[in-house]
């Protein structure tokens, strides 16, 4: 097919106001005319085509036909950046024609804009693989915004023929482009333009596809603004009215709707997750942990899926869902105790310890940043935003609850930095309270301690055993009794002094909270002295090495 034939067919469509047929002739995805057009114009360049056809057709169709042909050739040769540039040139020329027409040209507009967005993505992929700056999608967003403006500002056409009937389809394409390039702040500008124009028909008068897509992006924007109630309403509408034959779109909506519902204590059914295996892989472990009240498994899933959750901007929501797991632990504790009317705080504390709750960090935040004394079992996080943490503290004296707000200054810019910031705040609070970030949670007995204990026992045996059981009795019998008492009391005095001056401060500094574990280390120091202290410091060094390796991964 020669370019003259393409121009002839386009001219017939324009005279008949046949938007559907015109869209097919302008599409790069119509195999029939695209293959014929490419084969008849092999080796054509912009210069050769411009010399032959420029000003031969009515403007802007000469530019449109030439750019369309060059885009088809570039796609066939897998030159996606060049294909995008030609498509962009074609769309810009088409918009000059579009600005003086009525709504019959909306269908071809959707086709050329959709293909422009797809080619922009392919062009950016090609540039990225070549290690060049990706600019195609941002440029496509500007062109699509221009088309949206032409739809909004139509004041010459009759209401039934107005280009304003394409406003929501156009804004949906613009929003897709903005979300693609992570420029969601610009999305509010186009939405404000719609809300400020009272001449635009109400959203309910448009096709359901436009309504669902628009409400979906409205829900995402509300989610980014932490307006969770509105986000849930918009996404619920989008999911309920999404066509049953579009499982991919349903999955996209559920990706954000599920955590919103989880924050309210409403969880998806097993049957629903089986329909969407990717969602089961994303949320299945969290749901299982919540049902079992397993905080440790929840935290592991949060760590393993951190990159994906940050990419979707739902990491903070899942962190808030963690408190539901804590509430399940409390309920299990209540059931184990035969449903008493009152449950003691130590019982809840024990349950949290078994479940692996990190309430120690909350007590450090409260004591360091808010200057409020609190035990770990008295602290419960009730909320977290990008600006502050809300921690509920139970007073030991009055037994009243106090809400403590820990500011996050500067505010969290995104979910990616949240975990690293909270970890750094924990270390800062620990060190501010005079403690070390390297915690010892085990007791280890070594050869040096055993040798010291054996030497002390040998001395006591020689000095206290009956004479008939003592070797070299004449030698030991000549030792002054006062010296014997001094030798036997020296280890007790020295080990007690070492325990008070070294071991007890070390236990406090390295946050050994368990009474059983503290007793083991204190007893070990009393009977072996220095070797127990040396062993403790060696464990601290091992913990330091392990923790430093983890920090490098953040």
C-alpha positions, 0 to 999 in steps of 0.5 A: 500500500502506497502512502497515497492510498492511506491518505485516500482512505483517511480522507474518506473517513474524515468526510464521513465522520467515521471515527472507528474506521479512522482509528483503524487506519491510524493504528500501528497494531492493525496487521492488514494495512500495516504490513502492506504499508511497510512492504510498499515503502521499504527503505523510506526515510523522513527526508525522502517522504517529505520531498515526495508527499509534504504539502501534497495532502491537506495539512496536517494529514501529510505530517500524520501519514508520513509519521505513521509510516515511519513509526510502522517501519521503526517498529518492524525494525525494533527501533522503539525509541525512534518509533515513539518519536514518530508516533509523538510527531503524529499525535501532535499533528493529529491534535491540531486537527482534533482541536477543531472537531467534535466528539466523533474524533474521540475514538481515533484519539484514544487509539493514538494516545494508547499506542503512544503510551505503549511505545513510550514504555518500550522506548524507555526500556530500550534507553534503559538497556543502553544506559541512557536517560529515560525520557519517553514516558515523561514526554508522552505524559505532556502530550496526553495532558495536551489532549486532555486540555483540548477536551476540557476547554471545548466551548464551541461544540453543542453539548451532545457533540462536545469533546468534553465527553472524552474528558474522563477517558483522557484523564485516565490516560494522563493519570496512567502516564503520571503514575508510570513516571512517579509524578503523582503530584501532577495528578492533582492538577488535572483532577482540580481542572475537572472539579473546577469545570461545572460544564463537564457532565457528571461521572455517572453519565460516562461509560462504566470503564471510564468510571472504574478507571477514574475511581481506581486512580482516585483511590490510589491518590487518597491512599498516598494522602493517607485518607484511608476511608476515602481510598477504601470507598473509591477502590471498593467501587472500582472492584465491584464494578470492574468487569468479570472478564478483566481479572488483571484489573481486579487483581490490581485493585485488590492489591491496594484494597486488601491492606485497607480492609485488613487495617479494619480487621476484615480479611479476604477469604481463601477462595478469593486469594486462590483466584489470584495467586500473586496476591496469595503470595503477597498477603498469604503469610501475613494472613496466616500470621494474624490468624495464628497470632504469630508476631515472629512469622509476621515480622519475617514476612515483612522483612522478606517482602519489604522490597515489594511492599515498598514498591507498592507504597503499602509498607506502612499499612502492613506495619499498622496491620501488625497490631491486629496480630498483637490483639490476637495474641492478647485474645489467645492469652485471655482464652488460655486463662479461661476468659477471666474478667481481668487479665494482669499486665504480666500475663500479657507481657509473657504472651507478647514475649512468647509471640516475639513482640518488640515492645522493648524498642517502644519503651526506648522511644518513650524514655528517650524521646518523650522522657517518660519512664515506661516498662516494655510491657506497658507500651503498645504502638497504636499508630504510625504515619510519616510524621509521628508514632503514637504509643500508648503507655500504661502508668504503673502508679495510676494505671491510666493510659497515656498517649505519647507522640514521637515525632519523625523529624524530618517526616518520612518521604517514602516507605523505603526509608521507614525501616532504616529510620526506625532502626536508627531511632532505636539505636539512638534511643538505646545509646541515649539511655546509656545502653549499648546496641549490642544485646546479649541473650544467651549464656555460655560456659567455657573452658577458662571458667571451668579451669578457674572453678577447678583451681578454687575447688582444689584450694578449698579441698587442700585447706579443709579436707581431713589430714589423711586425705591430703597429699604432702600433709607435712608441707600444708600443715606448716602453713599459717592458719591465718594465711589459709583463711586469707587464701580461701576468702580472697576468691570470694572477695575478688569475685564479688568485687568483679561482679559489682564493678564489671558484671552488673554494669555490663548486664545493664549496658547490654540489656540482659533483661531476663532474670534467669539469664542475669542470675546465670551470669552473676553466679558465673562471675561469683564462682569464676570471676574474670573468665566469665566477664571475658566470655561475656565481652566475647559474646558482645563482640560476636553480636557487634559483628552480626549486627554490623553486617545486617546494617549494611543490608539496610 
